[in-house]
């Protein structure tokens, strides 16, 4: 049974956050900035970023809010949670029950928030992201963990960039791999990151 994702976060959280950041930094909302950008003759994202930075000192994520307003949102950012998870497993429906079981655990666990993305799902404590559910390949799903534990047993080292804290993973090949041991690891990871 598919989990009920009505409370899962989507890209809209990022959009709202960037718009709030823009308002805090500048005192003007995204619509005001988009109108000023059009008046200034800004024609593309690069021009917008240069104009906002050079003439107004607005940089980073606050610029995204205006860029999306002026030039359109990426298609995947307009999808709801169900559409995002459906897209992740559309070509690999046999792996979907693994993700559904993990999301059901997340929904039923106090203090866990689900954040849907185009290619993965992240699980957050009130403090920060603690796990990520990713279709690893055509036959498995990885659960990446922000967990201070040596590799061993089901926990493998994950190849990551320097400074990435998600350097442990558990590879799942069937829904039977989503078991009490895995839930214990997730609960431990949640506790370490809360």
PLY file of the C-alpha trace (Angstrom):
ply
format ascii 1.0
element vertex 194
property float x
property float y
property float z
element edge 193
property int vertex1
property int vertex2
end_header
0.00 0.00 0.00
1.37 3.39 -0.98
1.94 5.86 1.86
-0.19 8.98 2.21
2.16 11.79 1.22
-0.19 14.72 1.84
2.17 16.09 4.50
5.39 15.46 2.58
7.37 18.51 1.64
8.02 19.30 -2.00
9.98 21.91 -3.89
7.37 24.45 -2.79
9.16 24.64 0.57
12.33 25.74 -1.22
10.42 28.26 -3.32
8.77 29.73 -0.22
12.07 29.79 1.67
13.87 31.59 -1.16
11.06 34.13 -1.45
11.17 34.78 2.30
14.95 35.19 2.11
14.57 37.71 -0.72
12.04 39.69 1.29
14.29 39.70 4.39
17.38 40.72 2.39
15.77 43.43 0.31
12.46 44.45 1.85
10.72 43.69 -1.47
8.84 40.61 -2.59
9.48 38.48 -5.67
6.79 40.25 -7.72
8.40 43.66 -7.09
11.79 42.31 -8.17
10.40 40.60 -11.27
8.71 43.84 -12.34
11.96 45.81 -11.80
13.91 43.19 -13.75
11.53 43.43 -16.68
11.71 47.24 -16.56
15.53 46.98 -16.63
15.33 44.83 -19.75
16.74 41.69 -18.15
16.38 38.90 -20.72
17.82 35.77 -19.11
19.00 34.20 -15.87
22.65 35.26 -16.24
21.66 38.90 -16.84
19.29 38.76 -13.88
21.96 37.41 -11.53
24.49 40.04 -12.65
21.91 42.83 -12.34
20.74 41.74 -8.88
24.27 41.28 -7.56
26.06 44.23 -9.18
23.33 46.82 -8.85
21.48 45.66 -5.75
23.80 43.37 -3.75
21.34 40.46 -3.84
23.09 37.10 -4.25
22.55 33.37 -3.81
19.24 31.68 -3.17
17.32 34.96 -3.09
18.10 35.33 -6.80
16.46 31.97 -7.60
13.09 33.27 -6.44
13.18 36.07 -9.00
14.62 33.93 -11.76
11.85 31.36 -11.40
9.21 34.09 -11.31
10.55 35.74 -14.45
11.65 32.77 -16.55
9.52 29.90 -15.26
9.86 27.07 -12.83
11.54 23.80 -13.81
8.80 21.27 -14.57
9.76 18.94 -11.72
9.34 21.77 -9.20
5.66 21.98 -10.07
4.95 18.33 -9.18
3.24 17.26 -5.98
4.69 14.59 -3.67
2.85 11.69 -5.31
3.99 12.75 -8.78
7.59 13.03 -7.59
7.69 9.54 -6.07
5.83 8.09 -9.07
8.45 9.60 -11.36
11.32 8.12 -9.37
10.00 4.58 -9.77
8.09 4.78 -13.07
10.62 2.61 -14.93
11.31 0.35 -11.94
7.94 -0.41 -10.32
9.36 -3.52 -8.66
11.44 -1.23 -6.40
8.55 1.01 -5.39
7.41 -1.22 -2.48
10.83 -0.67 -0.88
10.40 3.10 -1.00
6.78 2.84 0.15
7.78 0.78 3.20
10.44 3.33 4.14
8.04 6.23 3.67
5.39 4.47 5.75
7.95 4.17 8.58
8.82 7.87 8.21
5.16 8.92 8.31
4.53 6.85 11.45
7.62 8.06 13.32
7.39 11.16 15.50
9.86 13.87 14.58
10.40 12.75 10.98
9.56 15.02 8.04
9.58 13.78 4.46
11.06 15.99 1.74
10.35 14.87 -1.82
12.83 15.67 -4.58
13.06 14.75 -8.25
15.48 11.83 -7.81
15.34 10.98 -4.11
13.50 11.42 -0.84
15.17 12.95 2.18
14.14 12.34 5.76
14.57 15.16 8.26
14.63 15.43 12.02
13.59 18.76 13.51
17.32 19.62 13.44
18.49 18.43 10.00
18.42 15.83 7.25
19.40 12.42 8.61
18.68 9.96 5.79
18.08 9.82 2.06
16.20 7.17 0.06
17.57 6.85 -3.46
17.01 4.36 -6.27
20.63 3.26 -6.62
20.36 1.32 -9.87
17.94 -0.95 -11.71
17.84 -3.54 -8.93
18.20 -1.73 -5.61
17.41 1.21 -3.40
19.99 2.80 -1.10
19.29 4.38 2.25
22.08 6.89 2.87
22.63 7.66 6.53
24.22 10.48 8.48
25.42 8.01 11.10
28.64 7.75 13.09
29.22 4.00 12.77
31.98 1.93 11.21
31.01 -0.01 8.09
30.06 -3.58 8.82
27.16 -5.96 8.49
24.48 -4.27 6.40
26.06 -0.84 6.77
28.43 -0.05 3.89
30.72 2.90 3.26
29.27 5.23 0.64
31.47 7.14 -1.78
30.89 10.83 -1.12
32.50 14.19 -1.77
34.70 15.64 0.91
32.56 17.19 3.63
29.47 15.09 2.84
28.18 13.54 6.06
26.07 10.87 4.33
28.93 8.38 4.07
27.06 5.26 5.21
24.44 3.32 3.29
22.27 0.25 3.44
21.44 -1.32 0.07
17.96 -2.83 -0.27
17.06 -5.29 -3.02
13.57 -6.28 -1.90
10.86 -5.12 0.47
11.93 -7.99 2.77
15.14 -6.02 3.42
13.03 -3.30 5.06
13.01 -4.95 8.46
13.44 -4.36 12.18
17.21 -4.11 11.86
16.89 -1.35 9.26
14.30 0.48 11.33
16.68 0.29 14.30
19.42 1.90 12.20
17.03 4.61 11.07
15.92 5.28 14.65
19.56 5.47 15.79
20.35 7.87 12.94
17.32 9.99 13.79
18.41 10.17 17.44
21.97 11.18 16.49
20.62 14.01 14.35
17.89 15.35 16.61
0 1
1 2
2 3
3 4
4 5
5 6
6 7
7 8
8 9
9 10
10 11
11 12
12 13
13 14
14 15
15 16
16 17
17 18
18 19
19 20
20 21
21 22
22 23
23 24
24 25
25 26
26 27
27 28
28 29
29 30
30 31
31 32
32 33
33 34
34 35
35 36
36 37
37 38
38 39
39 40
40 41
41 42
42 43
43 44
44 45
45 46
46 47
47 48
48 49
49 50
50 51
51 52
52 53
53 54
54 55
55 56
56 57
57 58
58 59
59 60
60 61
61 62
62 63
63 64
64 65
65 66
66 67
67 68
68 69
69 70
70 71
71 72
72 73
73 74
74 75
75 76
76 77
77 78
78 79
79 80
80 81
81 82
82 83
83 84
84 85
85 86
86 87
87 88
88 89
89 90
90 91
91 92
92 93
93 94
94 95
95 96
96 97
97 98
98 99
99 100
100 101
101 102
102 103
103 104
104 105
105 106
106 107
107 108
108 109
109 110
110 111
111 112
112 113
113 114
114 115
115 116
116 117
117 118
118 119
119 120
120 121
121 122
122 123
123 124
124 125
125 126
126 127
127 128
128 129
129 130
130 131
131 132
132 133
133 134
134 135
135 136
136 137
137 138
138 139
139 140
140 141
141 142
142 143
143 144
144 145
145 146
146 147
147 148
148 149
149 150
150 151
151 152
152 153
153 154
154 155
155 156
156 157
157 158
158 159
159 160
160 161
161 162
162 163
163 164
164 165
165 166
166 167
167 168
168 169
169 170
170 171
171 172
172 173
173 174
174 175
175 176
176 177
177 178
178 179
179 180
180 181
181 182
182 183
183 184
184 185
185 186
186 187
187 188
188 189
189 190
190 191
191 192
192 193
